[in-house]
Amino acid sequence: MAMEVTQILLNAQAVDGSVRKNAEENLKQFQEQNLPSFFISLAGELANEEKPVESRRLAGLILKNALDAKEQSRKYELVQRWLSLDVVTKVQIKACLIKTLSSPSSDARSTASQVIAKVASIELPQKQWPELVGTLLSNIHQLPAHTKQATLETLGYICEEVSPDAVDQDHVNKILTAVIQGMNSSEANNDVRLAATRALYNALGFAQANFSNDMERDYIMRVVCEATLSPVVKIRQAAFECLVAVSSTYYEKLAPYIHDIFNITLKAVNGDEEPVALQAIEFWSSICDEEIDILDEYGGDFSGDSNITCFYFIKQALPLLIPMLLDTLLKQEEDQDQDEGAWNIAMAGGTCLGLVARTVGDEIIPLVLPFIESNITKPLWRQREAATYAFGSILEGPSPDKLIPLVNVALNFMLTALVKDPNNHVKDTTAWTLGRMFEFLHGSTLDASIITPSNCQEIITVLLHSMKDVPNVAEKACGALYFLAQGYEDMGPSASPLSPYFQDILQAIYAVTRREDAGESRLRTAAYETLNEVVRCSTDETASIVMQLVPHIMMELHQTLEAQKLSSDEREKQNELQGLLCGCLQVIIQKLGSSDATKYAFLQFSDQLMGLFLRIFGSISATAHEEAMLAIGALAYATGSNFEKYMPEFYRYLEMGLQNFEDYQVCAITVGVVGDLCRALEDKIFPYCDGIMTQLLKNLSSNQLHRSVKPPLFSCFGDIALAIGENFDKYLMYTMPMLQNAADLLAHTSGADDDMVEYTNFLRNGILEAYSGIFQGFKGSPKTQLLMPYAPRILQFLDSLCMEENMDDVLMKTAIGVVGDLADTLGSSASPLIQNSVSSKDFLNKCLASDNSMIKESAEWAKMAISRAISF
């Protein structure tokens, strides 16, 4: 087989489908029959200079994919498979890979670099391949230059793949030394210098100790700053990328360098190539992100226990930074509005300006206002657009008191410009700016709003007019209307200032969804998002207008299901439309189904709606499945126990959704729908519980299911127990051990990173919600005693949580609630257990003293339940 491997690899890239398929089968067969030999053949192919570039590249790619996967469970399997190979095989493969780094073929070198990093990511944490770093570093001193370049690239990939604690500090120092030497201006070969600069980007996370040493840090920063002046664009760009990474990783070490960095970035923004200028702007955006986070967390109070200080770099740089950013706004591209993924200097500058406004608040206004005033009426479109963009960019951050007077002056001007400006770019940015005004300076939380009874009609007239404009302008006008409606969402079911125009608004948005060109500039999606928001803020008096919409949307959904013989492109658009229509129906169902005034009239549509949603499940689009499942959840909630008639037909799709590990979002949503069904059907869901519980337990014990689905799976046990009460007894022997095992695994989070702590809290919360539902479901039943054997372990889990530093408010509320549920349901029989538990004393007192009213309320209820249980 090894003899033929070259030909098979070439055939696997053939144009002829049958030749390609046959080759893929052969490779699969070879892999299954003799894995060590398969790997050695691939590594040998990659290392062999006499083989074609194409077969070598594919050999390396297959090898790389055999070591790593996105899906955690698959990745784990591949890692175990590699670790179980015999030592001789692994040594042979690794020798081929290291040898390939000296290949004259850049493709082969680059592929080998990536494969070496994948092997390193498996072996270094296991304390295997200890000689790797030494071997690579000895390569650095080799000639030719391409070996040095490939080795630096490999070191970069290793730093990207491996966690810093898997490499000892001595090796880290040597890697950094090699990388910095490669970056130095004395390095004659630009490919080497570029590889070194990119490697430093990945190695920065390893350099904590080096950045704490003043001399070493100065040296690294000097070399990076010098590289920003290289004659080669890609090296300058990579050097600025390093500065961006330094700004977020080592913000607290930047003070001595910030002045020089400002001068370097100013020069790049004003005169360098776009990729370099964009990274120079990104540096300041990154500094803003850091300072916004610090100020949000500490609110400007850096006394006491705060070990993080805000250096106010942005505030200090304001007088020079703002003119630089305003200047970028005039560098627009002619067609930037048409391209959804467009990103250029003007957009980057505006984004950074918005972040600066959020960082410094009111101080930005006097620095930007003169630019707006002097450019907003200029004859050149670039100046008018830049002024409008500057205005829109600074609307989040400064206080409403300072902004509202300015916006009141500007509003009429903007409305006129949106209708009358001859340039589309200006109209596009004007509509976006109006949206920002409505988003930040209008709504029930503000003392004064920029929208008044006297200007409301004009605003709506202008927006509805602009929704007929070219797609990119219409899309921004929809966005502005979205925020306008959102500001009225919390006003309650009574009168809304939008009510008099409601019919016109709905008709206009619905017309946009049916435009021939609605596929451009995200227009159709924006229109449906706006339609949904307008429906959400409808009132009882406009409910009948929303009701008129239902048959139209149902008809459209029906038409998408009837469409025959579509090309793959048309099918994709159709699936997207089905998702939007189901999403819209979900919002309408929630709105009309939650009000007694409309509920009964609306439910006449429920049979037809359910029929359409079930037909969606016949299609193959995950997007449409998600939206249809959410809409069914809303329908179940609205129809209550009457939903029972749909269950025989719907159940198989429910089961399919719970089994859908591939599109795990569909699985997560289906778990949520089981909760909706429990609340709607109550004990009528009992006939379906065996199937549902079997699937939920299977999902929980699977390591193939995405981790984000696990917390709601636990909560779902609680929903089912609440719905079927003491009938849940048949599932206790399966669910309780699973909950206990999960709880034991989650007892401590010390040493975990923020993401892991957050996820652990979600899981704990899910487990506690399960316990809560089970206790409440059994309350008052003669079968309550069945829960007694589990009570000690549950209290033990609660006690261990009380000792935790990392509990968030949601978890605290759920935890003290479960203490109360346990006492309430088990009563005096659990009295000795409760009296000996930390959670019923210290933790209870901590919750009673909480500033959070929800925690306090739960704690007061728990206190009553505990005292009842103990006093019996």
Helices and strands as residue ranges (DSSP letters): G 2-4, H 5-11, H 17-33, H 35-47, H 53-65, H 72-83, H 87-100, H 106-123, G 124-126, H 132-140, H 145-161, G 164-166, H 169-183, H 190-203, G 204-206, H 208-212, H 214-227, H 233-249, G 251-253, G 255-257, H 258-271, H 274-298, H 313-328, H 345-360, G 361-364, H 365-375, H 381-393, H 400-420, H 424-440, H 456-466, H 471-486, G 489-491, G 499-501, H 502-513, G 520-522, H 523-536, G 540-542, H 543-562, H 568-593, H 596-602, G 603-605, H 606-616, H 622-639, G 640-646, H 647-658, H 664-681, G 682-685, H 686-701, G 707-709, H 710-724, G 725-731, H 732-745, H 754-778, G 782-790, H 791-802, H 809-826, G 827-830, H 831-835, H 842-848, H 853-871
